[in-house]
Amino acid sequence: AAAAAAAAAAAAAAAAACWPAESKVRMENLLAVMMRLRNVRNLDSRQTNAVDSAYFACRPPDKAMQRRRRPPPQEYMRHLIFEVLSDGSIVEVLRKLMKLPWAEAEPYLLKCLLKVSRVRFQHIALIASLAGGLAQYHDSLGVGLVDLVLEDVRWGLDHPTQGNYQQRLAQVRLLGEAYNYMLLDSRAVFDVLYMLIGHAHDNEETALKLDPPDDFFRIRLVIALLSTCGSYFSKGAAGRRLDRFLTFMQAYVAAKQQLPLDVEADLQDLYNQLRPRLEHFNSYTEAAAAVSDILAKEAAASASGLEPIEEEESDEEEERGGTAAQADAAAGLAGTAGDEEEDGEVGSGDGLDEYERGDEQGLAAAVDDEFEREYMSLLQECQGRASSPAAAAAVAAPLSAVAGPSGSSSQQLLLRRQMRR
């Protein structure tokens, strides 16, 4: 029976490729006989699967899987983000997305941006760059994106056995890139870092269930996040926060079992990249003592009222990746303004024109103020030298004619140069 089923399956699979019209009836009869033999014979699961595979290869089910049909705007957004977006096309994608009706497009655009597992891992930075460029003009998108990513990270910590490890790594990478493109500050990043190593550890039973000693995935998440944005925590308040966190991180790692070789190598590379002179602890006791010392000092400073005030983010830190995002946004805006001018519409490019006009007016006002100061000093000097009021009036007359309402900035500059000579 097994040999007959295997032979029938092989024959059906071979005949599936060539099925002429005159042999259609005969082939259908053979398939019917094969399925009857399958039902009456006592075949094991492997042979049954082989017969079913051969049958459905010859006669696929009538109800084929239908591709989900979406509205054209949603298909267009998916096409731009998942297919067109690349290093060379990010400005073009930004320019096209800004032309969409924002109130209707923003919810689904956020949904597409969150599907980072659909793109390559190295292209996650492009997603963050695109979100940073759009957030320059629509603040709600940046806030909504960060909020949803934080919610997904927290959900992944509460459900670690779902098997979505690749998606969780991509979400943490997106969070780090969002920091690089000015969508959140360092305080939020460190809140996530402490959440990664301390979530559910207030209860021993819950900690053993959600973060057992032989599970090292949270360490991988910390490495992915700090490898993305940790280079900006080099000095200032962010640098002190990183030094504090690395002490807690070493205590967390020491409480685990022996690390796998790849995790240990990645962790050492991270330490060498961020803090080459970091003090390493040899045991969990030393790390726990260092953590207790930090907490004791903070508690004493808080009780005495001498707790240091946190400094603001340094200018160098605030410029993290923001220049690239602003450049992308400005390029996309310039392209949008050019297209809208061709269509005869008024777009966001008017803002740039107003900014340039404002600079010109400010420059002209500065020139006028300087000219007035020099004019008054010259007038006083001439009045002091003149022996009579008539001489002073004779000197002031040509200057007043130039300084009148009809005088332009260029005439004032020319007169100033003549006076210096």
C-alpha positions in Angstrom: 0.0 0.0 0.0 2.8 2.4 0.9 4.7 1.6 -2.4 1.5 2.1 -4.4 0.7 5.4 -2.7 4.3 6.7 -3.2 4.2 5.6 -6.9 0.9 7.2 -7.4 2.1 10.4 -5.8 5.2 10.5 -8.0 3.2 9.8 -11.2 0.7 12.6 -10.3 3.4 15.1 -9.6 5.2 14.3 -12.9 2.0 14.6 -14.8 1.1 17.9 -13.3 3.5 19.7 -15.6 2.1 18.4 -18.8 -1.6 17.9 -18.9 -3.0 17.9 -22.5 -6.7 18.3 -23.2 -7.2 14.7 -24.5 -5.8 13.1 -21.3 -7.7 15.4 -18.9 -10.5 12.9 -18.2 -8.1 10.0 -17.8 -6.0 12.0 -15.4 -9.0 13.0 -13.3 -10.0 9.4 -13.0 -6.5 8.4 -11.9 -6.5 11.1 -9.3 -9.9 10.0 -8.0 -8.6 6.4 -7.7 -5.5 7.6 -5.9 -7.6 9.5 -3.3 -9.9 6.5 -2.8 -6.9 4.3 -2.1 -5.6 6.9 0.3 -8.8 6.8 2.3 -9.1 3.0 2.5 -5.4 2.2 3.1 -3.8 2.6 6.5 -1.0 5.0 5.6 1.2 6.8 8.0 1.3 10.6 8.1 4.4 11.0 5.9 2.8 9.0 3.1 -0.5 10.8 3.5 1.1 14.1 3.2 3.0 13.0 0.1 -0.3 11.9 -1.6 -2.1 15.1 -0.6 0.8 17.3 -1.9 0.8 15.5 -5.3 -3.0 15.8 -5.6 -3.1 19.5 -4.8 -0.2 20.1 -7.2 -2.3 18.7 -10.0 -5.6 20.2 -8.8 -5.1 23.3 -6.7 -7.9 24.4 -4.4 -10.6 26.5 -6.1 -10.4 29.2 -3.4 -7.0 30.7 -3.9 -5.6 33.2 -1.4 -6.8 36.6 -2.3 -4.5 39.6 -2.0 -5.8 42.1 0.4 -7.2 45.1 -1.4 -6.5 48.5 0.1 -7.5 52.0 -0.9 -5.2 53.6 -3.5 -3.7 56.2 -1.0 -2.7 53.4 1.3 -1.2 51.3 -1.5 0.7 54.4 -2.6 2.2 55.0 0.9 3.2 51.3 1.2 4.8 51.5 -2.2 6.8 54.6 -1.2 8.0 53.3 2.2 8.6 49.6 1.5 9.7 49.7 -2.2 10.9 53.1 -3.2 12.6 54.3 0.0 16.4 54.2 -0.2 19.5 56.4 0.4 19.1 58.2 -2.9 15.3 58.5 -2.9 14.5 59.6 0.7 14.1 63.3 -0.4 11.8 62.3 -3.2 9.7 60.1 -0.8 9.5 62.9 1.7 8.4 65.4 -0.9 5.6 63.1 -2.1 4.4 62.1 1.3 4.0 65.8 2.2 1.6 66.3 -0.6 -0.9 63.8 0.8 -4.0 65.0 2.8 -2.3 64.8 6.2 -5.4 64.3 8.4 -6.4 61.2 6.4 -2.9 59.9 5.7 -1.2 60.2 9.1 -2.8 57.2 10.9 -1.9 54.7 8.2 1.5 56.3 7.6 2.3 55.7 11.3 1.2 52.1 10.9 3.6 51.7 7.9 6.5 53.3 9.7 6.1 50.9 12.6 6.4 47.9 10.4 10.2 48.0 10.6 10.5 44.3 10.3 9.3 44.6 6.6 12.4 46.6 5.6 16.1 45.7 5.8 17.8 46.2 9.2 20.2 48.7 7.8 17.3 50.7 6.3 15.7 51.4 9.7 17.8 54.6 9.8 16.0 55.8 6.7 12.6 55.2 8.4 13.8 57.4 11.3 15.2 60.0 8.9 11.9 60.1 7.0 9.9 60.5 10.3 12.3 63.2 11.4 11.8 65.1 8.2 8.0 64.9 8.4 8.0 65.8 12.1 9.6 69.2 11.2 6.2 70.1 9.8 3.8 67.7 11.6 4.7 67.4 15.3 2.0 64.8 15.9 3.7 62.2 13.7 6.9 62.3 15.7 5.1 62.1 19.1 2.8 59.3 17.9 5.7 57.3 16.4 7.8 57.4 19.6 4.7 56.6 21.8 3.8 53.6 19.7 7.4 52.3 19.7 7.6 52.6 23.5 4.3 50.7 23.8 5.6 47.9 21.6 8.8 47.6 23.5 6.9 47.4 26.8 4.6 44.8 25.3 7.5 42.7 24.2 8.9 42.7 27.7 5.6 41.5 29.1 5.3 38.7 26.4 8.8 37.4 25.9 7.7 33.9 24.7 5.9 35.1 21.5 9.0 34.5 19.3 9.0 38.0 17.7 12.7 38.6 18.5 13.5 40.1 15.2 10.7 42.6 15.4 11.7 43.6 18.9 15.3 44.2 17.9 14.1 46.3 15.0 11.9 48.4 17.3 14.8 49.1 19.6 16.9 50.1 16.7 14.2 52.4 15.5 14.0 54.0 18.9 17.7 54.7 18.9 17.5 56.2 15.4 14.6 58.3 16.5 16.9 59.8 19.2 19.5 60.5 16.5 16.9 62.4 14.5 15.7 64.6 17.4 12.4 62.8 18.0 13.0 62.2 21.7 15.6 63.2 24.3 18.2 61.2 26.3 15.9 61.0 29.4 13.4 58.8 27.4 16.3 56.6 26.1 17.6 56.0 29.6 14.2 55.3 30.9 13.9 52.5 28.2 17.4 51.2 29.2 16.5 50.9 32.8 13.2 49.3 31.9 15.0 46.7 29.8 17.1 45.5 32.7 14.7 46.1 35.6 11.2 45.4 34.2 9.3 42.8 36.4 12.3 42.4 38.8 10.3 43.8 41.8 8.7 40.3 42.1 10.9 37.2 42.2 8.3 34.9 40.7 7.5 37.3 37.9 11.2 37.9 37.2 11.9 34.2 36.9 9.0 33.9 34.4 9.7 36.9 32.2 13.5 37.2 32.6 15.0 33.9 33.7 18.8 33.7 34.4 19.5 31.8 31.2 17.7 34.3 29.0 20.0 36.9 27.4 17.8 38.6 25.0 17.4 41.8 27.1 21.2 42.2 27.0 21.0 42.0 23.2 18.3 44.7 23.2 20.5 47.0 25.4 23.4 46.4 23.1 21.3 47.2 20.0 20.0 50.5 21.5 23.4 51.8 22.8 25.1 50.8 19.6 22.7 53.0 17.7 22.7 56.2 19.8 25.3 55.6 22.6 28.0 57.5 20.8 26.2 60.8 21.6 26.4 60.2 25.4 30.0 61.3 25.7 29.8 64.3 28.0 27.5 66.5 30.0 24.3 65.2 31.7 23.9 62.4 29.2 27.5 61.2 29.8 26.9 61.0 33.6 23.6 59.1 33.0 25.5 56.6 30.8 28.2 56.1 33.4 25.5 55.4 36.0 23.6 53.0 33.8 26.7 51.0 32.9 27.3 50.3 36.5 23.7 49.0 36.8 24.2 47.1 33.6 27.3 45.2 34.9 25.3 44.2 38.0 22.5 42.9 35.8 24.9 40.9 33.6 26.8 39.5 36.6 23.4 38.2 37.9 23.0 36.1 34.8 24.5 32.8 34.0 27.6 32.4 31.8 27.1 34.6 28.7 27.2 33.0 25.2 30.3 33.9 23.3 28.6 36.1 20.8 26.8 38.1 23.5 29.9 38.5 25.5 31.9 39.7 22.5 29.2 42.2 21.5 29.1 43.5 25.1 32.8 44.0 25.3 32.8 45.8 21.9 30.1 48.1 23.3 32.1 48.9 26.4 35.2 49.6 24.3 33.2 51.8 22.0 31.4 53.9 24.6 33.8 53.9 27.6 37.3 52.4 26.9 38.4 53.2 30.5 35.3 51.7 32.1 36.0 50.1 35.5 35.0 46.4 35.2 33.7 44.4 38.1 34.9 40.8 38.6 31.9 39.5 40.5 28.3 40.3 41.3 29.2 41.3 44.8 31.5 44.1 43.6 28.9 45.3 41.1 26.1 45.3 43.7 28.3 47.2 46.1 28.9 49.9 43.5 25.2 50.1 42.8 24.4 50.4 46.5 27.1 53.2 46.8 25.4 55.2 44.0 22.0 54.8 45.5 23.3 55.8 49.0 24.9 59.0 47.6 21.8 59.9 45.7 19.6 59.4 48.7 21.9 61.4 51.0 22.0 64.3 48.5 18.3 64.2 48.1 17.7 64.2 51.9 20.1 67.1 52.5 18.5 69.2 49.7 21.8 69.4 47.8 20.8 67.2 45.0 22.5 68.5 41.8 20.2 70.1 39.2 20.3 68.2 35.9 21.9 70.2 33.2 20.3 70.7 29.9 21.3 68.7 26.9 24.5 70.1 25.4 24.4 71.8 22.0 26.6 69.1 20.6 24.2 66.5 21.7 21.2 68.3 20.4 22.8 68.4 17.0 22.8 64.6 16.8 21.5 63.6 13.4 19.4 66.7 13.4 21.4 68.3 10.7 20.8 65.4 8.3 17.1 65.4 9.1 16.7 69.1 8.6 18.7 68.9 5.3 16.4 66.2 4.1 13.3 68.1 5.1 14.6 71.3 3.5 15.4 69.6 0.3 12.0 67.9 0.2 10.4 71.2 1.0 12.3 73.0 -1.8 11.2 70.3 -4.2 7.6 70.6 -3.0 7.7 74.4 -3.4 9.1 74.1 -6.9 6.4 71.7 -8.0 3.6 73.8 -6.4 4.9 76.9 -8.2 4.7 75.0 -11.5 1.1 74.0 -10.6 0.3 77.5 -9.7 -0.4 76.7 -6.0 1.0 78.2 -2.9 2.9 75.8 -0.8 5.2 75.7 2.2 8.0 77.2 0.2 6.5 80.7 1.1 7.9 80.2 4.6 11.5 80.1 3.2 10.8 83.2 1.1 9.5 85.0 4.2 12.5 83.9 6.2 14.9 85.3 3.5 12.9 88.5 3.3 13.1 88.8 7.1 16.9 88.5 7.0 17.1 91.2 4.3 14.9 93.5 6.4 16.9 92.8 9.5 20.2 93.6 7.6 18.7 96.8 6.3 17.6 97.9 9.8 21.0 97.2 11.2 22.6 99.3 8.4 20.1 102.2 9.1 20.9 102.1 12.9 24.6 102.2 12.2 24.2 105.0 9.7 22.2 107.1 12.2 24.8 106.7 14.9 27.6 107.8 12.6 25.5 110.6 11.1 24.8 112.0 14.6 28.4 111.8 15.6 29.5 113.5 12.4 26.8 116.2 12.9 27.9 116.9 16.4 31.6 117.1 15.3 30.7 119.5 12.5 28.6 121.6 14.9 31.5 121.8 17.3 33.9 122.9 14.5 31.5 125.3 12.9 31.9 128.9 14.0 28.3 129.8 13.3 24.9 128.1 13.0 24.9 128.7 9.3 28.0 126.6 8.8 26.4 123.8 10.8 23.3 124.0 8.7 25.3 124.0 5.5 27.0 120.8 6.6 23.8 119.1 7.9 21.7 119.9 4.8 23.3 117.4 2.4 23.3 114.7 5.1 19.7 115.3 5.9 18.8 115.0 2.2 20.5 111.6 2.0 19.1 110.4 5.4 15.5 111.3 4.4 12.7 108.8 3.7 13.8 108.6 0.0 17.4 107.6 0.9 18.1 103.9 0.3 20.5 101.6 2.2 23.0 101.7 -0.7 23.2 105.5 -0.6 23.7 105.3 3.2 26.6 102.9 2.7 28.1 105.0 0.1 27.9 108.1 2.3 29.4 106.2 5.2 32.4 105.2 3.1 32.9 108.8 2.0 32.8 110.0 5.6 35.4 107.4 6.6 37.7 108.6 3.8 
